[in-house]
């Protein structure tokens, strides 16, 4: 219930500030794409790089 009230408050604030619904939806879309990039592409790449560097450090 609290999250619903917070959502309504944020929507009211955005409309008062002149930020339209299209900009809000666009922002949420960009945020979702960034989450997809970080969660599914960057974190496994960093884990593989860390494992490779640890393997290189132990073999050297």
KEMARLO-8721 format. One record per atom (N, C-alpha, C): residue number from 1; residue in one letter; z, y, x. Coordinates in Angstrom, 2 decimals. Atoms other than C-alpha are relative to their C-alpha. Layout:
<sites>
(NUM,A,(Z,Y,X))
...
</sites>
This chain:
<sites>
(1,X,(0.00,-1.20,0.82))
(1,X,(0.00,0.00,0.00))
(1,X,(0.00,1.26,0.87))
(2,X,(-0.07,-1.16,-0.88))
(2,X,(0.83,2.33,2.84))
(2,X,(-1.35,0.26,0.67))
(3,X,(1.31,-0.19,-0.63))
(3,X,(-2.53,1.72,4.50))
(3,X,(-1.00,0.60,-0.99))
(4,X,(0.87,-0.58,1.01))
(4,X,(-4.29,2.53,1.22))
(4,X,(0.28,1.49,-0.17))
(5,X,(-0.36,-1.42,0.08))
(5,X,(-2.37,5.81,0.96))
(5,X,(-0.48,0.77,1.23))
(6,X,(0.47,-0.65,-1.22))
(6,X,(-3.20,6.61,4.57))
(6,X,(-1.52,0.18,-0.03))
(7,X,(1.46,-0.11,0.12))
(7,X,(-6.89,5.90,3.92))
(7,X,(-0.38,1.12,-0.95))
(8,X,(0.28,-1.08,0.95))
(8,X,(-6.89,8.18,0.89))
(8,X,(0.32,1.36,0.60))
(9,X,(-0.36,-1.26,-0.65))
(9,X,(-5.11,10.90,2.87))
(9,X,(-1.04,0.40,1.03))
(10,X,(1.01,-0.31,-1.01))
(10,X,(-7.63,10.64,5.70))
(10,X,(-1.32,0.43,-0.64))
(11,X,(1.23,-0.40,0.69))
(11,X,(-10.58,10.78,3.30))
(11,X,(0.12,1.40,-0.57))
(12,X,(-0.22,-1.35,0.54))
(12,X,(-9.10,13.84,1.59))
(12,X,(-0.05,1.03,1.12))
(13,X,(-0.02,-0.92,-1.12))
(13,X,(-8.51,15.48,4.98))
(13,X,(-1.40,0.22,0.56))
(14,X,(1.37,-0.14,-0.51))
(14,X,(-12.06,14.75,6.15))
(14,X,(-0.85,0.86,-0.93))
(15,X,(0.77,-0.83,0.93))
(15,X,(-13.51,16.26,2.97))
(15,X,(0.44,1.45,0.06))
(16,X,(-0.48,-1.37,-0.11))
(16,X,(-11.30,19.34,3.36))
(16,X,(-0.51,0.65,1.28))
(17,X,(0.48,-0.55,-1.26))
(17,X,(-12.43,19.75,6.95))
(17,X,(-1.52,0.13,0.03))
(18,X,(1.45,-0.12,0.05))
(18,X,(-16.07,19.47,5.93))
(18,X,(-0.72,-1.14,0.68))
(19,X,(0.63,1.17,-0.61))
(19,X,(-16.72,16.09,7.50))
(19,X,(-0.47,-0.89,-1.14))
(20,X,(0.56,0.74,1.11))
(20,X,(-19.03,14.21,5.17))
(20,X,(0.20,-1.50,0.11))
(21,X,(-0.18,1.44,0.07))
(21,X,(-18.93,10.60,4.12))
(21,X,(-0.99,-0.72,0.92))
(22,X,(0.99,0.62,-0.89))
(22,X,(-22.09,9.81,6.12))
(22,X,(0.49,0.03,1.44))
(23,X,(-0.54,-0.07,-1.36))
(23,X,(-20.40,11.00,9.31))
(23,X,(1.14,-0.99,0.18))
(24,X,(-1.10,0.96,-0.08))
(24,X,(-17.35,8.87,8.55))
(24,X,(-0.55,-1.41,0.13))
(25,X,(0.60,1.33,-0.07))
(25,X,(-19.48,5.78,7.95))
(25,X,(-0.69,-0.20,1.34))
(26,X,(0.64,0.09,-1.31))
(26,X,(-21.48,6.51,11.10))
(26,X,(1.02,-0.21,1.11))
(27,X,(-1.06,0.17,-0.99))
(27,X,(-18.29,6.84,13.11))
(27,X,(0.56,-1.41,-0.03))
(28,X,(-0.51,1.36,0.12))
(28,X,(-16.99,3.53,11.77))
(28,X,(-1.01,-1.02,0.52))
(29,X,(1.04,0.89,-0.51))
(29,X,(-20.33,1.88,12.59))
(29,X,(-0.02,0.01,1.53))
(30,X,(-0.04,-0.11,-1.47))
(30,X,(-20.24,3.18,16.17))
(30,X,(1.25,-0.66,0.55))
(31,X,(-1.24,0.64,-0.44))
(31,X,(-16.63,2.05,16.47))
(31,X,(-0.12,-1.52,-0.05))
(32,X,(0.21,1.44,0.10))
(32,X,(-17.60,-1.44,15.30))
(32,X,(-0.90,-0.52,1.09))
(33,X,(0.90,0.42,-1.08))
(33,X,(-20.45,-1.64,17.81))
(33,X,(0.73,0.02,1.33))
(34,X,(-0.77,-0.06,-1.24))
(34,X,(-18.12,-0.54,20.60))
(34,X,(1.00,-1.15,0.09))
(35,X,(-0.92,1.13,0.01))
(35,X,(-15.56,-3.16,19.55))
(35,X,(-0.74,-1.29,0.32))
(36,X,(0.79,1.20,-0.29))
(36,X,(-18.27,-5.83,19.59))
(36,X,(-0.34,-0.06,1.47))
(37,X,(0.36,-0.02,-1.42))
(37,X,(-19.37,-4.74,23.06))
(37,X,(1.19,-0.37,0.87))
(38,X,(-1.15,0.26,-0.86))
(38,X,(-15.88,-4.74,24.54))
(38,X,(0.58,-1.39,-0.21))
(39,X,(-0.65,1.27,0.27))
(39,X,(-14.62,-7.87,22.82))
(39,X,(-0.86,-1.19,0.40))
(40,X,(0.84,1.18,-0.19))
(40,X,(-17.62,-10.14,23.23))
(40,X,(-0.86,0.04,1.25))
(41,X,(0.85,-0.08,-1.18))
(41,X,(-19.49,-8.89,26.28))
(41,X,(0.76,0.39,1.26))
(42,X,(-0.63,-0.53,-1.20))
(42,X,(-17.27,-6.94,28.65))
(42,X,(1.18,-0.84,0.46))
(43,X,(-1.19,0.75,-0.38))
(43,X,(-14.04,-8.96,28.56))
(43,X,(-0.35,-1.35,0.63))
(44,X,(0.37,1.25,-0.71))
(44,X,(-15.68,-12.36,29.35))
(44,X,(-0.65,0.26,1.36))
(45,X,(0.60,-0.33,-1.29))
(45,X,(-17.72,-10.71,32.12))
(45,X,(1.07,0.35,1.02))
(46,X,(-1.08,-0.33,-0.91))
(46,X,(-14.55,-9.28,33.65))
(46,X,(0.81,-1.24,0.36))
(47,X,(-0.73,1.24,-0.30))
(47,X,(-12.84,-12.68,33.38))
(47,X,(-0.78,-0.85,1.00))
(48,X,(0.83,0.76,-0.94))
(48,X,(-15.75,-14.38,35.16))
(48,X,(0.03,0.66,1.38))
(49,X,(-0.05,-0.71,-1.28))
(49,X,(-15.74,-11.69,37.87))
(49,X,(1.35,-0.20,0.67))
(50,X,(-1.32,0.21,-0.56))
(50,X,(-11.99,-12.09,38.33))
(50,X,(0.14,-1.42,0.54))
(51,X,(-0.07,1.39,-0.47))
(51,X,(-12.26,-15.88,38.59))
(51,X,(-0.84,-0.18,1.26))
(52,X,(0.84,0.10,-1.19))
(52,X,(-15.10,-15.55,41.08))
(52,X,(0.62,0.67,1.21))
(53,X,(-0.63,-0.67,-1.13))
(53,X,(-13.23,-13.07,43.23))
(53,X,(1.22,-0.76,0.49))
(54,X,(-1.14,0.83,-0.44))
(54,X,(-10.13,-15.28,43.24))
(54,X,(-0.48,-1.23,0.75))
(55,X,(0.57,1.15,-0.71))
(55,X,(-12.25,-18.26,44.24))
(55,X,(-0.51,0.39,1.37))
(56,X,(0.50,-0.48,-1.28))
(56,X,(-13.91,-16.23,46.98))
(56,X,(1.15,0.32,0.95))
(57,X,(-1.14,-0.34,-0.85))
(57,X,(-10.53,-15.01,48.26))
(57,X,(0.71,-1.25,0.50))
(58,X,(-0.69,1.22,-0.46))
(58,X,(-9.09,-18.53,48.40))
(58,X,(-0.87,-0.77,1.00))
(59,X,(0.86,0.73,-0.92))
(59,X,(-12.13,-19.98,50.18))
(59,X,(-0.22,0.74,1.31))
(60,X,(0.19,-0.79,-1.22))
(60,X,(-12.33,-17.16,52.70))
(60,X,(1.22,-0.11,0.86))
</sites>
